Amino acid sequence: MAEQHFDSFLIALLDRKPFRPFTVELIGGDRFEIDHPRATVVRDGVAIYVRPGGIPVYFDHDSVLKIVDDIADADT
């Protein structure tokens, strides 16, 4: 995923009102749900998501296979 597209797409999902959770799938197969908009920081193609319990997940534009908007996919 291109760095600029990664930043703008992730920020758009985080800024939705009301916020809706979404899933990030990494190239290696790991998946995690971003469940709160203030639990993620995005800058220059890199993001850090803090899971419940304070566990950080670092990911970047090169490691993301896809970002799945859970609500939209559940309706299809």
HELIX and SHEET records of a PDB file:
HELIX    1   1 GLU A    3  LEU A   14  1                                  12    
HELIX    2   2 PRO A   37  ALA A   39  5                                   3    
HELIX    3   3 ASP A   70  ASP A   75  1                                   6    
SHEET    1   A 3 ARG A  31  ILE A  34  0                                        
SHEET    2   A 3 PHE A  22  LEU A  26 -1                                        
SHEET    3   A 3 VAL A  64  VAL A  68 -1                                        
SHEET    1   B 3 THR A  40  ARG A  43  0                                        
SHEET    2   B 3 VAL A  46  ARG A  51 -1                                        
SHEET    3   B 3 ILE A  55  ASP A  60 -1                                        
END                                                                             
